[in-house]
Amino acid sequence: MALPDPSQHLNAAQRRAATFGLSPGVPALPGQALLVVAGAGTGKTTTLAHRVAQLVLHGADPARLLLLTFTRRAADEMRGRASAILAVHGRRSSKPSLELDWAGTFHGIAARLLREYADRIGLDAGFTILDRAAAEDVLDLVRADLGLDRSPRRFPTKATCLAAYSRAVNADLPLSAVLARDLPWLLPVADPLAELCAAYVAAKQRQALLDFDDLLLWWAEVLGVPTLAAEIGARFDFVLVDEFQDTNPLQGRILHRLKPDGRGVTAIGDDAQAIFAFRGATVRNIRDFPNACDPPAAIVTLEENYRSTQPILDLANAVLRQSTQGYRKALRCARASRQRPWLVVARDEAAQAAYVAEQVLATREAGMPLRDQAVLARTAAHTARLEVELARRDIPFVKYGGLRFLEAAHVRDMLALVRFLENPRDRVSGFRLLKLLPGVGPAFARRALDAVAAGGASIQGLAELPPPPAAAQPWRELLDLLAADLGWPAQLGAVRRFYERLMVELYGPAPDRLLDLDQLEAMAALHATRRGFLDEVGLDPPAAHGDLAGIPHKDDDYVVLSTIHSAKGREWRAVYLLYVVDGWIPSDLATGHAEELEEERRLLYVAVTRARDQLHLLQPLRVWLRPQGSGSDRWVAAARSRFLPADLLHLLEARAWPPPTAGGGTTAGTTVDIAAAVRARWR
């Protein structure tokens, strides 16, 4: 009996991508590179999972497949989907998912390779990975050591300095070039900033620390050594890269050095969804990829959309057609609908908020849950007026963004203690830990860490220091904790018991903080080693503080408020897009450069393609502004976004808000329904 074709449910383009370069009965061999241009909602993940499964079915060794994603969750999902496809074909296994040994994020794969090659590249294999907050703290200490915190003129904050350093690393450019192009206001401090960055790098190397950007930088430099590049490249027959449009120049260099001719490489993404330039991503990687390969990469375009109705796709296609750049595509679907997207011309911002609130409630009453509806905006601040309106009407909502889990002070405190246990040379973690103790100030903390360094990174040096009187008891408890020979994850339990007493003194009683510590312990229990746990929280942290321990939402239902950037990869049945006016979309900060303007157009495309059934584009006619340098607020007229010119309006259904018959006041002869007004007070 013939086994089922695992790709039989794919459309023709998906099947071409999944089976490219493969023939029945012929073993899979690295061949011509492939670029899959996957339009929004066209089944990108499904196609890539089938590509992985087809390679394995044609004899590729899963251990020699390198799958690079942007989240570990995406890598896990790929394993699961590929395993399910193989199971349909009869390739069942006792293991729950396909053993893709080398599937993970760019940063996760980098960390693994760097530990493996550490002794050959002058790196301590026990290096600690710094999250963003810890990296800022390291840089801040260096900043103070150089005396820049005492500069007669204001010097940029640690966050600004680290952002400049990070942008230079990921853009693969000298710091001076990045400042001139992206951060011109920092040019007056270019020389001391360059000195600070150099000292920051040296401090990290002395303490066996790598920040998030260093993982990519070190990997790229390792691949710059021809013998190591050939050795590492030969370990992988096939390399598959997800969300290729979101890679930065440094990631592009890594891929090119790993496979210089591109043979065996499959890259998948959509240049029309390249919207993360502010993070260092470049659309040039996906657009230049075909000609960077030898022979040039084949291109398969996915255009059959499984998400939105055709009227929504018609608008998305029209928005893209205004641009002369990028790969041409025309999204199409089989979901017929006569409902065009709405262009809601609102009287002002208050009317915009009122329309969204009323429509959300009306749509809910028509049977669509709140959680199937989302409000998108160019920036998080643009939802402020709407949030007040939703609260006034008692409509629950969640807003993407806010304090990240690892940025919460109590979480950082706990992790500092664990990092210091793992690596006593980590001065920033040690400094934060010691300053938690009552009576311990910066001077004593530095003296204590100097003693540790003098003792060859041994904590024995701490036992010889007399602590400040107020810290006597917790100092003894800390020394006992540092000296205790506890296994993992039991050690984290001891760390927590020690820290909890300090936490109450530092922050007062806070049940939510205890729940976050519960989450840390639960995460620790999933890892066999302390190092594995620290790598986990550094490389793939939880998304938000308290996101597993918050107060339940009313009716367990809520509207989603999100920036367009945060909405990428998600979809809702109804989408409301705020401020579709010039100055907002596109942002007035992005209209001076052609590349920036094109990215703003792509932002609108991404927003439009998040909608499955309903799309509402809001255009307030007046907005309230305080012009820069002005001391007074004033109303200004807002023009419809330039990305919706007159020749696109036939794709939209216009709606005025408030409706012409509403809110016009009363005139002689008008009957006023006072009874209805009285009833309305109790709604």
C-alpha positions in Angstrom: 0.0 0.0 0.0 1.4 3.3 -1.1 2.2 5.8 1.7 0.3 9.1 1.5 2.1 12.1 0.0 3.0 14.4 3.0 2.7 17.4 0.7 -0.6 16.6 -0.9 -2.5 19.3 1.0 -0.1 22.0 0.0 -0.9 24.4 -2.9 1.3 24.2 -6.0 3.7 27.0 -4.9 4.1 25.6 -1.4 4.8 22.2 -2.9 7.5 23.6 -5.2 9.2 25.2 -2.3 9.0 22.1 -0.1 10.4 19.7 -2.7 12.8 22.1 -4.5 15.9 20.3 -5.7 14.5 16.9 -4.6 13.7 13.9 -6.7 11.9 10.6 -5.9 14.4 7.9 -4.9 17.4 10.3 -5.1 19.2 11.2 -1.9 19.1 14.8 -0.9 22.3 16.7 -1.7 23.1 20.4 -1.1 22.3 22.2 -4.3 21.1 25.5 -5.6 20.0 28.0 -2.9 16.3 28.7 -2.6 14.5 31.9 -1.6 10.8 31.5 -0.7 9.0 34.9 -0.8 6.0 34.2 1.5 3.4 36.9 1.4 1.3 37.6 4.5 -0.9 34.8 5.6 0.4 32.4 2.9 1.5 29.5 5.1 5.1 30.3 5.6 5.6 28.1 8.7 3.7 25.2 7.1 5.9 25.4 4.0 9.1 25.5 5.9 8.1 22.6 8.1 7.3 20.6 5.0 10.7 21.6 3.5 12.4 20.2 6.6 10.3 17.0 6.5 11.0 16.5 2.7 14.7 16.8 3.3 14.6 14.1 6.0 12.4 11.9 3.8 15.0 12.2 1.0 17.8 11.0 3.3 19.1 14.2 4.9 20.6 13.6 8.3 18.5 15.7 10.8 21.7 16.2 12.8 23.2 18.0 9.8 20.3 20.4 9.3 20.8 23.9 10.8 17.5 25.7 11.3 17.8 29.4 12.3 14.7 31.1 13.7 14.0 34.3 15.7 12.4 32.7 18.7 13.0 29.3 20.4 9.2 28.8 20.3 9.4 28.9 16.5 12.1 26.3 16.5 10.1 24.1 18.8 7.0 24.5 16.6 9.0 23.6 13.5 10.2 20.4 15.2 6.6 19.5 16.1 5.2 20.2 12.7 7.9 18.3 10.8 7.5 15.4 13.2 3.7 15.3 12.5 4.3 15.4 8.7 6.8 12.5 9.0 4.4 10.5 11.1 1.8 10.8 8.4 4.3 9.3 6.0 5.0 6.4 8.3 8.2 7.7 9.9 6.9 7.3 13.5 9.4 7.5 16.3 9.4 6.7 20.0 10.5 10.4 20.5 7.8 13.1 20.7 9.4 15.3 18.0 12.0 15.2 15.3 15.6 15.4 16.7 16.7 18.6 15.0 19.8 19.0 17.1 20.7 22.4 15.5 17.4 24.2 15.5 17.2 27.4 17.5 17.7 31.2 17.4 20.7 32.8 15.9 21.8 33.8 19.4 21.2 30.4 20.8 23.1 28.6 18.1 25.9 31.1 18.5 26.2 30.5 22.2 26.3 26.7 21.7 29.0 26.9 19.1 31.1 29.4 21.1 31.1 27.2 24.1 32.2 24.3 21.9 35.0 26.2 20.3 35.9 28.3 23.3 39.4 26.8 23.9 40.3 27.4 20.3 39.3 31.0 20.1 40.6 32.5 23.3 37.2 32.4 25.1 36.4 31.1 28.6 33.8 28.3 28.0 32.1 29.3 31.3 31.2 32.8 30.0 28.0 34.4 31.3 25.4 35.8 28.9 24.2 39.3 29.9 20.7 40.3 29.3 20.0 43.9 28.3 19.6 45.3 31.8 22.8 43.6 33.0 24.8 44.8 30.0 23.7 48.4 30.8 24.9 47.9 34.3 28.3 46.7 33.2 28.6 49.6 30.8 27.6 52.0 33.6 30.4 50.8 35.8 32.9 51.3 33.0 31.3 54.7 32.3 31.9 55.7 36.0 35.5 54.3 35.9 36.3 56.5 33.0 34.9 59.5 34.9 32.2 60.1 32.2 29.6 60.4 34.9 31.5 63.5 36.2 31.8 65.1 32.8 31.3 68.9 32.9 28.8 68.5 30.1 25.9 66.0 30.2 27.1 62.6 28.9 24.6 60.1 27.4 22.9 57.6 29.7 24.0 54.0 29.9 21.0 53.0 27.9 21.8 55.4 25.1 25.5 54.4 25.1 24.6 50.7 24.9 22.1 51.4 22.1 24.8 53.1 20.0 27.2 50.2 20.7 24.5 47.6 19.8 23.5 49.4 16.6 27.2 49.5 15.4 27.6 45.8 16.1 24.4 44.7 14.4 24.8 47.1 11.5 28.3 45.7 11.0 29.6 49.3 10.7 32.2 51.4 12.6 30.7 53.4 15.4 31.5 56.7 13.7 29.5 55.7 10.6 26.5 54.7 12.7 26.5 57.9 14.6 26.7 60.0 11.4 23.9 58.0 9.8 21.5 57.2 12.7 22.5 59.1 15.8 23.9 62.5 14.8 23.1 64.1 18.2 25.8 61.9 19.6 28.5 63.1 17.3 29.8 65.8 19.8 30.7 62.9 22.2 31.9 60.5 19.5 35.5 60.2 20.8 34.7 59.5 24.5 31.9 57.2 23.4 34.3 55.2 21.3 36.6 55.0 24.3 33.8 53.9 26.4 32.8 51.1 24.0 36.4 49.9 23.8 36.6 49.8 27.6 33.3 48.1 27.8 34.5 45.3 25.5 37.7 44.9 27.5 35.8 44.8 30.8 33.5 42.0 29.5 36.5 40.0 28.3 38.2 40.3 31.7 35.1 39.0 33.4 34.1 36.3 30.9 30.9 38.1 29.9 29.2 38.2 26.6 26.2 40.4 25.9 23.5 39.5 23.4 25.2 41.3 20.5 28.6 39.7 21.3 27.1 36.3 20.6 26.6 37.2 16.9 29.8 39.3 16.7 32.0 36.4 18.1 30.3 33.9 15.8 30.9 36.2 12.8 34.5 36.6 13.7 35.0 32.9 14.2 33.6 32.4 10.7 36.1 35.0 9.5 38.9 32.4 10.2 39.0 30.3 6.9 39.8 27.0 8.6 37.1 27.4 11.3 34.6 28.6 8.7 35.2 25.6 6.5 35.0 23.2 9.6 31.8 24.7 10.9 30.2 25.0 7.5 31.0 21.4 6.7 29.0 20.3 9.8 25.7 21.3 8.0 24.5 20.0 4.7 21.4 22.2 4.7 20.8 25.6 6.4 17.2 27.0 6.7 16.6 30.5 7.8 13.1 31.7 8.9 11.9 35.3 8.8 14.8 36.3 6.6 13.6 39.8 6.1 14.3 40.5 9.8 18.0 39.6 9.7 20.5 42.3 10.3 23.8 42.9 8.4 25.8 40.9 10.9 23.4 37.9 10.6 23.7 38.2 6.8 27.5 38.1 7.1 27.3 35.0 9.3 25.1 33.2 6.7 27.4 34.1 3.8 30.5 33.0 5.7 28.8 29.8 6.7 27.8 28.9 3.1 29.6 31.3 0.8 28.1 29.9 -2.4 24.7 29.5 -0.8 24.5 25.8 -1.7 22.0 24.0 0.6 20.5 27.2 1.9 16.8 27.8 2.1 15.7 31.3 3.1 12.1 32.2 3.7 10.5 35.6 4.4 8.6 38.5 3.0 10.4 41.8 2.1 7.0 43.5 2.3 7.0 42.8 6.0 10.5 44.1 6.7 9.6 46.7 9.5 12.4 46.4 12.0 15.1 48.7 10.8 15.1 50.4 14.2 16.4 47.1 15.6 19.2 47.0 13.0 17.4 44.7 10.5 17.9 45.4 6.8 15.6 44.5 3.9 18.7 44.3 1.7 19.5 40.8 3.0 16.5 39.2 1.5 16.5 41.4 -1.7 20.2 40.8 -2.4 20.3 37.1 -1.4 19.6 35.6 -4.9 22.5 37.3 -6.6 24.8 36.7 -3.6 24.7 32.9 -4.3 26.5 30.9 -7.0 24.5 29.9 -8.9 21.9 32.6 -8.1 19.2 31.3 -5.8 15.9 30.1 -7.2 12.8 32.1 -6.1 9.4 30.6 -5.3 6.7 33.1 -4.4 3.7 32.2 -2.2 0.6 34.3 -3.0 -2.4 32.2 -1.9 -3.5 33.8 1.4 -5.4 31.7 4.0 -6.2 34.6 6.4 -8.0 37.6 5.0 -11.0 38.2 2.7 -10.3 39.3 -0.8 -11.4 42.9 -0.3 -8.8 43.3 2.5 -6.2 41.7 0.2 -7.1 44.0 -2.6 -6.3 47.0 -0.4 -3.0 45.4 0.8 -2.0 44.6 -2.8 -2.8 48.2 -3.9 -0.7 49.7 -1.0 2.3 47.6 -2.2 1.8 48.4 -5.9 2.6 52.1 -5.1 6.2 51.0 -4.5 8.6 50.2 -7.2 10.9 48.2 -4.8 10.9 44.6 -3.8 9.5 41.3 -5.1 6.2 41.6 -6.9 3.3 39.6 -5.5 -0.5 39.8 -5.6 -2.2 38.1 -2.6 -5.3 36.2 -3.4 -7.7 34.0 -1.5 -10.9 31.9 -1.9 -12.7 33.7 0.9 -15.3 35.8 -1.0 -16.8 38.8 0.8 -18.7 41.8 -0.3 -17.6 43.8 2.7 -14.8 46.3 1.8 -12.6 47.8 4.5 -14.0 50.9 6.2 -12.4 54.3 6.0 -13.9 56.0 9.0 -13.5 59.8 8.9 -13.8 60.9 12.5 -14.5 64.4 13.5 -11.5 64.4 15.9 -9.5 62.1 18.2 -12.4 61.9 20.7 -14.7 60.7 18.0 -12.1 58.2 16.8 -12.0 56.7 20.3 -15.8 56.7 20.6 -16.2 55.0 17.3 -13.7 52.2 18.2 -15.4 51.6 21.6 -18.9 51.6 20.2 -17.9 49.3 17.3 -16.1 46.9 19.5 -19.2 46.5 21.7 -21.5 46.2 18.7 -19.3 43.6 17.1 -19.2 41.7 20.4 -23.0 41.7 20.7 -23.1 40.4 17.1 -21.2 37.3 18.3 -17.5 38.2 17.9 -15.6 37.9 21.3 -13.5 40.9 22.4 -10.3 38.8 22.1 -10.9 38.4 18.4 -10.7 42.2 18.0 -7.5 44.3 18.1 -6.7 48.0 17.9 -3.4 48.8 16.2 -1.4 52.0 16.3 2.0 53.3 15.0 3.3 53.8 18.5 2.0 52.8 21.9 1.3 56.4 22.9 -1.3 56.7 20.2 -3.8 54.5 22.2 -3.8 56.8 25.3 -7.1 58.5 24.5 -8.8 55.2 23.5 -7.6 53.6 26.8 -9.5 56.2 28.7 -12.6 55.7 26.6 -12.4 51.9 27.0 -12.0 52.2 30.8 -15.0 54.6 30.9 -17.2 52.1 29.1 -15.8 49.2 31.3 -14.4 47.4 28.3 -11.4 45.2 29.4 -8.2 45.4 27.3 -4.6 44.3 27.3 -1.8 46.3 25.8 1.3 44.7 24.3 4.4 46.1 25.8 5.3 47.3 29.3 7.9 46.1 31.7 9.6 42.9 30.6 10.0 40.1 33.1 13.8 40.4 33.3 13.6 44.1 33.9 11.6 43.8 37.1 13.9 44.7 40.0 13.3 41.6 42.1 13.9 39.3 39.2 17.2 41.0 38.4 18.2 40.7 42.1 17.7 37.0 42.1 19.4 36.5 38.8 22.4 38.6 40.0 22.9 36.2 42.9 22.7 33.1 40.6 25.0 34.7 38.1 27.6 35.5 40.8 27.4 31.9 42.0 28.1 30.8 38.4 30.8 33.3 37.7 32.4 35.2 40.6 34.3 37.4 38.1 31.0 39.0 37.1 31.5 42.3 38.9 28.1 43.8 37.9 26.2 40.9 39.4 28.3 40.9 42.5 27.9 44.6 42.9 24.1 44.4 42.6 24.0 41.4 45.0 26.2 43.0 47.7 24.3 46.3 47.6 21.1 44.4 48.5 22.5 44.0 52.0 21.6 46.6 54.6 24.5 49.0 55.3 26.5 48.0 52.2 27.4 50.9 49.9 29.3 51.2 46.7 32.7 51.5 48.4 32.4 48.3 50.4 30.9 46.4 47.5 33.9 47.4 45.3 36.4 46.4 48.0 34.7 43.1 48.4 34.8 42.4 44.7 38.5 43.4 44.6 39.1 40.8 47.3 37.4 38.1 45.1 39.5 39.1 42.1 42.7 39.1 44.1 41.9 35.5 45.3 41.6 34.2 41.7 37.8 34.6 41.5 37.4 32.7 44.8 34.7 33.7 47.2 37.0 32.9 50.1 38.2 36.5 50.0 34.8 37.6 51.2 35.1 35.7 54.4 38.1 37.7 55.5 36.3 41.1 55.2 34.4 42.5 58.2 31.0 43.6 57.0 29.2 46.8 58.0 27.4 46.3 61.3 23.9 46.5 59.8 24.8 43.7 57.4 26.3 41.3 59.9 23.6 38.7 60.0 22.7 38.6 56.2 26.5 38.7 55.5 27.0 35.4 57.4 23.9 33.9 55.6 25.3 35.0 52.2 28.7 33.4 52.9 27.0 30.2 53.9 24.9 30.3 50.8 28.0 30.9 48.5 29.9 28.1 50.2 27.1 25.6 50.2 27.5 22.6 47.9 24.0 22.3 46.6 22.8 20.7 43.4 20.6 22.3 40.8 17.8 23.4 40.9 17.8 23.0 44.7 20.3 25.8 44.9 17.8 28.3 43.5 15.4 27.4 46.3 18.1 28.3 48.8 18.8 31.5 46.9 15.2 32.4 47.0 14.9 31.8 50.8 17.8 34.1 51.4 16.5 36.8 49.0 12.9 36.8 50.1 13.7 38.3 53.5 15.7 41.1 51.8 13.0 41.6 49.2 10.4 42.4 51.8 12.7 45.0 53.4 13.6 46.5 50.0 10.2 46.6 48.3 7.6 45.8 51.0 5.1 42.9 50.9 4.1 42.2 47.3 2.3 39.0 46.3 2.9 39.6 42.6 6.7 39.6 43.2 6.5 36.2 45.0 4.6 34.8 42.1 7.4 36.0 39.8 9.9 34.1 42.0 7.6 31.1 41.7 8.0 31.4 37.9 11.8 31.6 38.1 11.8 28.4 40.2 9.5 26.7 37.8 11.9 27.7 34.9 14.9 26.5 36.9 13.3 23.0 37.4 13.4 22.5 33.6 17.2 22.7 33.4 19.7 20.2 34.6 22.4 22.8 35.2 22.7 26.4 36.5 24.5 27.4 33.3 21.7 26.0 31.2 19.1 28.0 33.2 21.1 31.2 32.9 21.5 30.7 29.1 17.8 30.2 28.9 16.7 33.4 30.6 19.4 35.3 28.7 18.5 34.0 25.3 14.8 33.5 25.4 13.3 35.4 28.4 9.6 35.4 29.3 7.7 38.2 27.6 6.4 40.3 30.4 6.5 40.8 34.2 3.6 39.0 35.8 2.2 37.6 32.6 1.5 34.3 34.3 0.3 35.8 37.5 -2.0 38.7 36.6 -5.5 39.3 37.8 -8.0 37.5 35.5 -9.8 39.7 32.9 -13.5 40.2 33.2 -15.4 37.4 31.5 -11.9 36.1 30.5 -12.3 38.3 27.5 -10.5 41.5 26.4 -9.7 43.7 23.4 -6.0 43.7 22.4 -4.2 47.1 22.0 -0.9 46.8 20.1 1.7 48.6 18.1 1.9 47.4 14.5 5.4 46.1 15.2 4.2 44.0 18.1 1.3 42.7 16.0 3.5 41.1 13.3 2.8 37.4 13.1 -0.6 37.7 14.7 -4.1 38.0 13.3 -7.6 39.0 14.5 -11.1 38.8 13.0 -11.5 42.5 13.3 -8.8 45.1 13.3 -9.1 48.9 14.0 -6.1 50.9 12.8 -5.8 54.4 14.5 -4.5 57.6 13.0 -4.3 56.7 9.3 -3.1 60.2 8.6 0.1 61.8 7.5 2.4 62.5 10.4 1.3 59.3 12.0 1.3 56.8 9.1 3.8 57.6 7.8 5.4 59.0 10.9 6.6 62.6 10.4 10.0 61.4 11.6 10.4 59.0 8.7 9.5 61.2 5.7 12.9 62.6 5.0 14.5 59.5 3.5 13.2 57.2 0.8 14.1 54.0 2.6 12.4 55.1 5.8 9.3 56.1 3.8 9.2 52.7 2.2 9.4 51.0 5.6 6.4 53.1 6.7 4.5 51.8 3.7 5.3 48.3 4.7 4.0 49.0 8.2 0.6 49.9 6.7 0.7 46.7 4.7 1.5 44.6 7.8 -1.4 46.3 9.7 -3.9 45.7 6.9 -3.0 42.0 6.6 -3.6 41.3 10.3 -7.3 41.5 9.7 -9.3 38.4 8.8 -12.9 39.6 8.3 -13.2 43.3 9.2 -10.8 46.2 8.8 -11.5 49.7 10.1 -9.1 52.5 9.1 -9.5 55.6 11.3 -8.9 59.1 9.9 -9.5 61.8 12.5 -9.9 65.2 10.8 -8.4 67.2 13.6 -5.7 66.4 16.1 -4.6 68.3 19.2 -0.8 69.1 19.1 1.8 71.1 20.9 4.3 71.9 18.1 8.0 71.5 19.1 9.3 74.7 20.6 5.7 76.1 21.0 4.3 76.9 24.4 0.7 76.3 23.5 -1.5 73.5 22.3 -3.7 73.9 19.2 -5.9 72.0 16.9 -4.4 71.1 13.5 -6.1 69.6 10.5 -5.0 66.0 9.6 -4.7 64.8 6.1 -5.4 61.2 5.0 -2.3 59.1 4.8 -0.4 59.5 1.5 -0.5 55.7 1.2 -4.2 55.9 0.6 -4.4 58.2 -2.4 -7.7 59.0 -4.2 -7.3 56.2 -6.7 -7.4 53.7 -3.9 -10.6 55.0 -2.3 -12.8 52.7 -4.5 -11.4 49.8 -2.5 -12.8 51.3 0.8 -16.2 52.0 2.2 -16.4 55.5 3.6 -18.1 56.2 6.9 -18.4 59.5 8.8 -18.3 59.6 12.6 -20.4 60.8 14.3 -22.9 60.0 11.7 -24.4 63.2 10.1 -27.7 62.6 11.9 -26.1 62.3 15.3 -24.9 65.0 17.6 -26.3 67.9 15.5 -28.2 69.5 18.4 -32.0 70.4 18.4 -33.9 72.9 16.5 -37.4 74.3 16.7 -40.0 71.7 15.9 -37.7 68.8 16.9 -39.1 66.2 19.2 -36.7 65.3 22.0 -37.0 61.9 23.7 -36.2 62.8 27.3 -37.4 59.3 28.4 -34.6 57.7 26.3 -32.1 60.1 27.8 -33.2 59.2 31.3 -32.9 55.5 30.5 -29.4 56.0 29.0 -28.2 57.1 32.4 -28.6 53.6 33.7 -27.0 51.7 30.8 
